[in-house]
Amino acid sequence: MRCANVLAVLLVITAWLSVAYYWDPTRIYVKRFKADNAYVYDEIRSEHSAADPGQFISITDVKSADEARIRLSQVIWGQPSPPLDLLPRIVRKNLLENRPGTDDCSALQHSGNETYLRLKCQLDRYEDWPHLAGVDELIVDAGPVYSASVAYFRPKTPNGILVVYQNGYASTYHHQYRNLERLIASGFTVAATNHTGYGDNRCPRDSKSAVWCAVGWARYDVPLPMRVHFSPLVATINYGIKESEFDHVTMIGLSAGGWITSVLAAVDQRIDFSYPVAGFMPPYLQREGETPPNQTYKPLFEAASMMDQFVLAADLPKRRQIQFFNRYDRCCYENTRALLYEPEVRKRVEGLGGGVFEVRIDETHARHKISRWALDTIVSDIVEHVGK
């Protein structure tokens, strides 16, 4: 009996220690304690604070902004503007009512690998959402033999705003189900998609489309390779506007999806508000290992620098870009470095007669994610500024 009591006490202690470790304030303390040096989370390196962010921005007026946007579009699509006539090739309506067969889900999802999760195999996650009217799937051709899948969540009480959500590396949008549900409960129509090579966008190695999936890993052996990232999103916006005549289009992206969000907001002015989260760092502020594969296509940054793209994302009076960085991020882009370029980008945006550019530092956790605080801030920002 005494052994059993001791074991019970040990289990309780272990449980409490586990909870304490995963509790966000505790994780922040642990991260700071384990940091190699003060520059990881707290102090700013002198070479970063001394650098002039303005030297990386070439946009000085509306003309140079328009020219930079045209160059970006030429690199992505080989034409001076996004393909506004591109629509999904296939639209599968009401998947919750018209369930696809799932007999092959075990083989498709490779149960040990969370990056292979498929929409038809994950519908149970969404069927009980009280504010969800239905889920559709959009299939978009982004190259001769490559197609991407977009999940299109329709709320019961739509508020006239489309939110495009782009996920990044190492997971799928299914892992963001709590955030997606929060957006839908607020009345947003949500179009969610995965990074190239993940979920329903996965290309088997022996398939013809495998070379297109490789674009996401810095192999650019196809014509106009950036189409794999941006064509599915443009087609989704085209479809949403055609179907529902949305009053506003907004975009949220996590990690590598944050970078995709920033670039698309730069090139497609229909995106009113954009919210990249933990997705990039201008090259002059990057530390070793902070350049993901999808950010290595030189022609894109020769067309317009990353800093120029920030300016383009907020270049009209009603446009807004708010960038979020997790100060204690376990992955990348930690610290408060991003605040160094915020004033210069904001000044350039104001010089164009544009809208709002801001950088927000999330200090509520020590993970690589969209926190509850960040999502609350995003939702509040959209609601507050629509129609202004």
N, C-alpha and C positions, 0 to 999 in steps of 0.2 A: 504493500500500500504506500509505504514511504517513497519508494522508487517512482511509483505512479504520480505522486504529488510533486516530486522534484521535476519529473518529466513535464508535467502540466505547467509548472512555473516557468521552465525553460522555453516551452512553446509560446507561452504568453510574452515572455521577454523578447524572444525572436520575432514574434509578430509585431511588437511595438517598435523594435529596432528597424524592421523592414519598412514600416509605415513612416518612421522618422526619416529614414534615408531617402525615400521617394517623395517626401513632403517638400514642396518647392523651396521654402525658406532654408531647410536643411541642406538641400542640394546646392543652393547658391553658396552657402558657407563652405561646404566641402570642396566645391569647384575652386573657390578663391584660395582655400588653404592648400590645395594640391597644385595650384598654378606654378609653372616653372619660374616666372618672374612677374614683376608688377605691371609689365606692359601687356600681359594677356588680357586682363579685364579692367584695370584701373587707370594706369598712366598711358599717355600718348607719346610715341617715339618722336624725338626732335625732328627727324627728317620728314616726318608726316606733317607735323604742325608748322614747319617752316615752308613747306611746298605751297605754291600758289595754284589753287584749283582752276583759276581762270585760264591758265596756259593750256588746259585740256579742253577748252570750249571754243569752237570756231564760230558759233552762231552769234551774230551781232544785231541782226534786224530781221524783219519778216521775210525779205527776199532770201537771205541766207538760210533761214529756217525752211522755207519751201523747197529750196534747192537740196538741202540735206535730206528732207523727207523723200523727195523724188529719187535720190541716189539709193536710199535704203530700199525703197520699193523695187528699183531696178535689180538690186542684188538678190532680193528675195524671190521676185516673180518675173523678172525680165521685162517689166513694164513700169510706167511712171506712177502708178497708183495701185492699191490693192484690188484684187478681182471681185468687184462688187456684184458680179453676176454668178459667182460660184455658189452652188447649193449642194446639199448632201445628195449623194446618188441614191441612197436608200433611207427611208424613214420608217422605223418600226414603232408603231403606236401602241400605247397602253400595255406595256409589258407585264404589269401586275395582273391584268385581266387575261391577257393572251400570252400565257407563260410559254417561253420556248422550252424545248426538251433539254433536260439536264443530265441525261444518262452519261454523257461524256465529261461531266464537270470534274470528276476525280482526276482523270487523265489530263485535262486541260490546265487545271490549276496547280498541278504538282504540289500537293498539299503542304510540303515543307517550305515552299517559296512564296512569300506573301506578295511579291511583285507580279505574280501571274494571275491574280484574282480577276475573274471575268464578270461582266455585268449580269448576264443571265443566271450565273451561279450565286450571285449575292443579293438577289431581289428580296430575300427574306428580311434583310436588314431594314428595308424601306416600307414593307407592306403595312405596318401598323402606325405609321406617322400620321397623326390626326389632321395635320394641315396640308397633306399631300394629295393632290387630285390624280396624279398619274406620272408614270415614267416612260419616256420614249427613248429610242436609240437612233442617233444620226450617224450614218456611215458616209465619210467624206473621202474622196479620192485626192490624195496630196502628191501624187506622182503616177507615172504610167502603171506601176504594179503595186503601189502602196496605198492602203486605205487606213484611216483612223476612225475610232469610235468615240462618240460623245454621248454622255448620258444627259437627257434633257428632263429636268424635274419641274413639273407644273404644280403650283400651289392652288389650293381651293379658292383663295381670295387674293388674286394677283394685284400688285400695287403699281404695275406699269413699268417695272424696272427689271432689266435682264442683268444677272450677275454671271459672268464667265469665270469659272474656276479652273486654273491650270495647276496640276500637281507636278512635283519634281521627281528627283531620283529616289530610289530605294523603297518606294511604297506606291500605293495607288490611292485614288480619291475615295475609295471605299473606307480607307482608314480615317478619313475626315468626316465620317458620317454624322458625328455630333455637330460639327460646324455647318454642314450642309443642312441638317434639320433646323438649326437655329435660323439660317437664312430663309428657308422655306416658310417657317412659322412667322417670319416677319413680312411675308408676302412677296418675296423675290422669286422670280423664275430663275432657276439655276442650271447652267450648262456646265457639266464637269467633264474633264478629260485628263488622260494620263500622259506622261512623257513618252516620247518615241521608244518603243521596245518594251513597254509595260502594259499589264492588263490585257485588254482586247487589242492593243496596238502591238502586241508581241509578234515578232517575225521568227519563225523557226529557221535555224541556220541553213537548212537545205532549200529554203523557199526563194523564189525570185525576188521577193520583197526584202530579203535579208540585207542587201546592200543599202537599202533606204533606211532601215532601222539603224544601220551602222553610223548614220549621220549623227545620231545622238551621242556617239562615242568618238567623235572627231575624225571620222573617215568620210571624206567628201568626194566619193567616186561616182557621183551622179550629177546631172545637170540641175542647176538652181537648187542646191541641197537644203537651203533654209525653208523651202516650202513644207517640209515635213513638220516643222514646228508651227508655222503660222497659217497655212492654208486651212486646216481644220477649224481654226478659231474664226477666221474671216467668214468661212462658209456658215458657221454656226450663227454669227451675228447677222449675216444676210438672211438666214432662215428665220431667226427670231423676229427681225424687223418686218419681214414679209408676212409672217403668220400673226403677229400680235401688235405691230405698230408701237413698239415700246417707246416710252417717253425718254428713257435714259438707258445707256449701256455702261456697265461698270465691269471692272475686272480685278480679280484677286489671284495671286499666285504664291505658292510656297516653294522655297528653296530654288532649284533650277527653274521651277515654274514662275518664281518671282522675276527672274531675268527675262523669261519669255513675255511676261506681263508688261514689263517696262519697255521692251522693244516694240511690241505690238501697239502699245499706247502711243509710242513715238510716231509710228507710221500710219496708224488708222485714227483719224481725228473724231470718229464716231464714238470712241471710248471716252466718256465724260470724266469718270473718276477711276483711277487705278491705284492698287494697293499691293505692291510687291513686299513679300515678307521673307527676310533672311535669304535673299536670292543672289546677291552679287556684291562686289566691291570694286570701285574704279581701280584700274591696274596700279596706279601710283600708291594706293593704300593697301594693296594685297600683301599678305604674308605668304610664305611658301606653302603650296598645296591648295591655295584658294581659287584656282582657276579651273572650274569644272569643264569637262570635255565639250559641252555644247556652246561654250563661250570662246572658242578658239578659231572661229572662221574669220580670217583676216579681212576679206573683202567687206564684211559687214561693218567692221570698226574703222575701215578706211573710208567708207561712205559717210559715217558719222560716228564720232567717238562715243563711248558710253556716257560721258558727261553731256555731250550734245543731245543724246537720246533723252536724258532726263529733262532737258529744256523743252524738247519737242512734245513731251508727254503732257505739258501743262501750258501750251502756247496760246490758248484762246481764253477769253475771259471766264467762261464757265467750266473750264477744265481744271482738274485737281489731280495731283499725284502725292500720296503720302507713303513714304517708305518706312518699313518697320525693320529694326534689327534687335536681336536678342542679346543683351549685354553679356550674359553668361552662357552663351550658346555652346553646347558640347561639340558642335561640328565646325563652325566657321563664322566669319564676319562678326565676331564678338567685339566687346569693348564699345567705346563711343566714337570710334574713328569717323563714322559717316557724318557726324555733326560738323566736321571740318569743311566739307564742300557745300553744305546746305545754304549758307548765306550767299555764296557766289551764284549758285544755280537759281536761287530765288530772285536775285538781282537781275539775272538775264531774262527770266520769265517775265518779271515786271517790265523790263525794257521792251518786250514784245507786245505789251498790253495784254499779257496772258493772265492766267488764273493763279493757282496756289501750288507751291511746291514746299513740302515739309519732310523732315526726318524725325521719326519718333524712336526712342530707345525703350525697349521693353525690359524692365528689371524685375518682373514678377516670377520668373522661373529660370531654370538652367537647362533648357532643352532646345532642340531644333524643331520648332513647331509654330503654329498660329495659336497663341494663348487665348484664354477667355477674355482677358483684358484687351488684346489686340482686336479680336472679333467684335467685342462690344464697341470699341472705338470706331471701327470701320462702319458698322451698322449705324451708329449714331451720326457719323459724318455724312453718310449718304442721305439719311432721312432729313438731316438739318439743311442740306444744301441743294436738294433737288428742287428744280423750279426757280432757283435764284438766278 
